[in-house]
């Protein structure tokens, strides 16, 4: 799997959810990885999202 930074749209597609749902999860789930803010742009680390999913599946 390719590592790197993903836009909100890419994270939502990766998770199979809408962008609105992504931001709802971000605000409601303290375990969800926060974005890296570059200027005014949010980016998420792909590896952090994968790790989050692995942790959720083990819980």
Order of alpha helices (4+ residues) and beta strands (2+ residues): beta-alpha-alpha-beta-beta-alpha
